[in-house]
């Protein structure tokens, strides 16, 4: 299977494929896969593939697959790479906290300026929060690059399972 992952600046890369196999057969192929490197969980039409504890590190991604049957009888696979949900929630919490503080300090600075009081401290705090946002961004980009080899490993593993499933012909990737 050709590697069709793009190198765009996206937080959570997505892809989709049209499958030739039946939905239930594909779901069972993932569920019955015996690869010690991965932990695979199935919930209805969703497959979650993660690295096992030995291979897992702080920046390890996971692959969420949704395999659904469309109205015209075809089967669509939707894939989404993402960080560990706990890590993702923590990053969102940090961004939300910095944004909230930025707004509060901005209101404080505006009030001080309107009352003709010094507001240098507030401006300094706002600038430091913007710098903190850039640090968070750089930290996230660095983590994404550390997780990219594992993301490609997850994609190859998914491709291997799909190639093993009996079907009419090859699957077509759609991005």
For each residue, the residues with C-beta under 8 A, 3 or more apart:
1: 156 159 160 162 163 171
2: 173
3: 152 155 156
4: 15 173 175
5: 13 15 151 152 155
6: 13 175
7:
8: 13
9:
10: 13 14
11: 140
12: 80 81 82
13: 5 6 8 10 80 81 151
14: 10 78 79 80 81
15: 4 5 78 79 173 174 175
16: 76 77 78 79 173 174 175
17: 76 77 79 162 171 172 173 174
18: 74 75 76 77 171 172 174
19: 23 26 67 74 75 76 77 162 167 171
20: 75 167 168 169 170 171
21: 25 26 75 162 165 166 167 168 171
22: 25 26 75
23: 19 26 27 45 67 68 69 75
24: 27 28
25: 21 22 28 29 165 166
26: 19 21 22 23 29 30 67 75 77 162 165
27: 23 24 30 31 42 45 47 67
28: 24 25 31 32
29: 25 26 32 33 161 162 164 165
30: 26 27 33 40 42 47 49 65 161
31: 27 28 40 42 47
32: 28 29
33: 29 30 38 40 161
34:
35: 38 40 157
36: 52
37: 51 52 55 153 157
38: 33 35 49 50 51 52 154 157
39: 49 50 51 52
40: 30 31 33 35 47 48 49 50
41: 47 48 50
42: 27 30 31 46 47 48
43: 46 48
44:
45: 23 27 66 67 68
46: 42 43 64 65 66 67
47: 27 30 31 40 41 42 63 64 65 66 67
48: 40 41 42 43 62 63 64 65
49: 30 38 39 40 62 63 64 65 154 157 158
50: 38 39 40 41 56 60 62 63
51: 37 38 39 55 56 60 62 150 154
52: 36 37 38 39 55 56
53: 56
54:
55: 37 51 52 60 150
56: 50 51 52 53 60
57: 60 146
58: 87 143
59: 83 87 143 144 146 147
60: 50 51 55 56 57 83 84 147 150
61: 81 82 83 147 150 151 154
62: 48 49 50 51 81 82 83 84 154
63: 47 48 49 50 79 80 81 151 154 155 158
64: 46 47 48 49 79 80 81 82
65: 30 46 47 48 49 77 78 79 80 158
66: 45 46 47 77 78 79 80
67: 19 23 26 27 45 46 47 75 76 77 78
68: 23 45 75 76 78
69: 23 73 74 75 76
70: 73 74 75 76
71:
72:
73: 69 70
74: 18 19 69 70
75: 18 19 20 21 22 23 26 67 68 69 70
76: 16 17 18 19 67 68 69 70
77: 16 17 18 19 26 65 66 67 162 171
78: 14 15 16 65 66 67 68
79: 14 15 16 17 63 64 65 66 155 158
80: 12 13 14 63 64 65 66
81: 12 13 14 61 62 63 64 151 154
82: 12 61 62 64 85 88
83: 59 60 61 62 87 88 91 143 147
84: 60 62 87 88
85: 82 88 89
86: 89 90
87: 58 59 83 84 90 91
88: 82 83 84 85 91 92
89: 85 86 92 93
90: 86 87 93 94
91: 83 87 88 94 95 136 140
92: 88 89 95 96
93: 89 90 96 97
94: 90 91 97 98 136
95: 91 92 98 99 133 136
96: 92 93 99 100
97: 93 94 100 101
98: 94 95 101 102 129 132 133 136
99: 95 96 102 103
100: 96 97 103 104
101: 97 98 104 105 125 129
102: 98 99 105 106 126 129 130
103: 99 100 106 107
104: 100 101 107 108
105: 101 102 108 109 122 125 126 129
106: 102 103 109 110 122 126
107: 103 104 110 111
108: 104 105 111 112 119 122
109: 105 106 112 113 119 122 123 126
110: 106 107 113 114
111: 107 108 114 115
112: 108 109 115 117 118 119 122
113: 109 110 116 117 119
114: 110 111
115: 111 112
116: 113
117: 112 113
118: 112 121
119: 108 109 112 113 122 123
120: 123 124
121: 118 124 125
122: 105 106 108 109 112 119 125 126
123: 109 119 120 126 127
124: 120 121 127 128
125: 101 105 121 122 128 129
126: 102 105 106 109 122 123 129 130
127: 123 124 130 131
128: 124 125 131 132
129: 98 101 102 105 125 126 132 133
130: 102 126 127 133 134
131: 127 128 134 135
132: 98 128 129 135 136
133: 95 98 129 130 136 137
134: 130 131 137 138
135: 131 132 138 139
136: 91 94 95 98 132 133 139 140
137: 133 134 140 141
138: 134 135 141 142
139: 135 136 142 143
140: 11 91 136 137 143 144
141: 137 138 144 145
142: 138 139 145 146
143: 58 59 83 139 140 146 147
144: 59 140 141 147 148
145: 141 142 148
146: 57 59 142 143
147: 59 60 61 83 143 144 150 151
148: 144 145 151 152
149: 152 153
150: 51 55 60 61 147 153 154
151: 5 13 61 63 81 147 148 154 155
152: 3 5 148 149 155 156
153: 37 149 150 156 157
154: 38 49 51 61 62 63 81 150 151 157 158
155: 3 5 63 79 151 152 158 159
156: 1 3 152 153 159 160
157: 35 37 38 49 153 154 160 161
158: 49 63 65 79 154 155 161 162
159: 1 155 156 162 163
160: 1 156 157 163 164
161: 29 30 33 157 158 164 165
162: 1 17 19 21 26 29 77 158 159 165 171
163: 1 159 160
164: 29 160 161
165: 21 25 26 29 161 162
166: 21 25
167: 19 20 21 171
168: 20 21
169: 20
170: 20
171: 1 17 18 19 20 21 77 162 167
172: 17 18
173: 2 4 15 16 17
174: 15 16 17 18
175: 4 6 15 16
